[in-house]
Amino acid sequence: MSLSRFALALALCGLMLLGGCSLAPPIAPHPALDQAERSATLTRRLTFIPDDKDADKRTLIAVLRLAPDELRVVLTTPYGQRLTTLVRDASGSRFEQGDAPRDDALPFPPDWLATRLEWSLWPRAALENAFADSEWTLDENRRERLIAYRGKRVARITPPPAQRDMNGNSDVLLEDFQGDYRLRIAPLDSPTDHEASR
């Protein structure tokens, strides 16, 4: 193979690698913090269920504080050890150090968790405003909320916020088609995770 053909083949391989990296959607635009349905503190059980049958699910307790200027989520083990605090504000999304070493915290970045919580908790109009002028879309009916990027489904949330009970005591299931995870958001007194583990 001549040197010029080798250089061309190398360049094409590089372009394919770069193209492959861009197949994953970028982080979705965040909705305005002051458009959350309530400014309150919610305590929920978050169960992360990987689609990989050999991987273990992980349950954490989350204390979510929705305020006009930030989303703050303290994540603890079911036994009360604080792992980390997710903060999403005007500066972006980040994890703050908890009681556990950084390596033992969470297997996903703060923007992933922040966007999934926003998709599950924010009202439809807030997400539509955030997605305007982007390639992200929201489609919602009485049964589900679908989030897509360039027409490809990224996540499904059931039930959508408009169909949950007024006390916020409904279980919510987010299926993440991009991350191969399901995230169940449930009140602390919710029954066992039988539905999420199906």
Secondary structure, DSSP 8 states (H G I E B T S, - for coil): --HHHHHHHHHHHHHHHHHHHTTS--------GGGSS---EEEEEEEEEESSTTS--EEEEEEEEEETTEEEEEEE-TTS-EEEEEEEETTEEEEEE-SS-GGGS-SS-HHHHHHHHHHHHS-HHHHHHHHTTSSEEEEE-SS-EEEEETTEEEEEEES-GGGS-TTS---EEEEETTTTEEEEEEETT---STTTT-
